[in-house]
Amino acid sequence: MKSPFDPSLNVAILHIAARQLPNGFDVSDDAPDTYEKLKAHLCAGKRMIVWSGGSDATVYGHRSVNFAFRAWHDFCHWDGGHDFTLEGEIAACEMQCQHLFEFYGDSERIQVWCSLLRAEIVGQALFFHRHKRFPDDQRSFVAAYLVDPDIALIG
């Protein structure tokens, strides 16, 4: 595994995921892949399940942190009623940023964390919207997006 972009953000992700999902979450190849499936699963009182794949080249550097990030992100989709459209991804991302502000205050560090989350979530959603696939190397994509979104989105 590579080092995380920001180890403090990793700690915050683990903290918020534990706070929002006090009963934890599971990791599986068979996780809900649509908003409707996620909503039905969680509204039935079942434990959150996140997808186990695509976690080797992320900004978090550790699969376990990426899984916690996904659980928190999917919680935001469900709790906020945000579907998996581009607009829903943006809204779920902004909800995550709001959580960061609520738990850690508004500071330059939190602004940087939100920029990183926006690159991770919104940037990749825009890439998917344009290319009908996610970037092969999420870590490199996010690094490029933070420097110049337009160039990163060319793919």
N, C-alpha and C positions, 0 to 999 in steps of 0.2 A: 504494500500500500504506500501511496505517496503521502507527503505531509499535507495537512489541511491548509486551505487558504487562510483561515483564521481560527486557531484553536479555541479562542473564547466563544466564537459563534457555535462551534461544536458543543461546548458545554451548555450554552443557552438552548440549543435545539434539544438536547437530552433532557434538560430541565423542563422545558415547555411541553414536550411530548409526554413526559411523566405526569405533568400537572393536568393536561387536557385529557389524557387517557390513563387515569389512575389504575385501571385494571390491566394495563399493558396492551400489547398488540402482538399479532402473529405475522410471520413471514412465510410466504408460500409462492409456488409457481402458479397457483390457482387463486388469484386475488380478484376482487371485483374490477372489471375493466371498463365499466360505464358508470355514469352517475346514478342511473336507475338501479343498477345492481348494488352499488355502494349504499344507496339510500335504503333499499329493501333489506340488505344485510344488517345495517346498523339499527334501523327502526325495529327489526325483529329482536333486538337486544343482544345480538351476537357481538363478539369481540372483533375489533378492527383487524383486518388482514391487509398487508401490503405485499406487492410483487417483489419477488426475490431476485429478479434479473437486473441487468444494466447498472450495477453498482460498483464496477471496478475502476472507472475513470471519472470520479466526481470531485467536486471542490472540497468535499468533507474529508477525503483521504481514508475513510474507514467505512466499510459496508454497514456496520451497525449504526453509525450516525446517519448515513443515507436512509436507512430503513426508518429510523426515528423521525427524520425530516419528512419522509413520505407519509408516515402515520399522522403527524401534525398537519401536513398539507391536506390530506384526505379528510381529516377531522374538520378542517376549515371549509372544505367543499360541502360536507354534510351539514355542519352546524349553521353555516351561512346560507344554505340553499343554493349554492353556486354549482351549476352543471360543469361539464368538462369541455365546454366551448372555449374559444379564445377569451371571450368576455368573462366567463366563469373562472378561468385560470387567473386572469388579472385580478378579479375580485377576491379569490382565495389568497393570492399573494398579498394583496393589500391588508387582508384580515391578519395574515401572519405578521406583517409589519406592525399592525396595530397592537398585536400581542407583545411584540418586542418593546414597543413604546410603553405599554402598560406595565410590563414586568421590570424593565430596566431604565425607563426614563428616556427623554429626548436628548441625545448627545451626538457628537460627531461620530463616535463609534457605532451607535445604533443606526445612524444615517448610512454609514458604510455597509453595515450588515444588510440593510434594506436594499441598497444598490446591488449587493451580491445576490440576494434572493430574487430581485427583479430580473437580473441577468439569467439566473438559473431557471426561473419559472417562466417569466414572460418572454425572455429572449428565446428559450427553447420552444415555447408555444408558437411564437412567430415563425421560427425556423420550420417547425412542423407544418404550420399553415401554408407556408410557401413551398416546401419541398416534399410534403407528405411522408416525412420520416424525421426521426430525431437525429441530432448530430451523433456521429460515431464516437467521438471523444468529447464527452460533456465537459470535462475539465478544461480542455483547450478552447472549446467553444466559449465557455463563460469568460475565460481570460481574454479572449479576443473581443467579445461583446462589451466587456467593461472598458476596453480601449476605444473601439469604434463599432457600434452596433450595425451600421450599414454594411460595413465590410464583412463582419461576422455572419450576417444573414445571407450573403451571397452563396456561401456554402461551397 
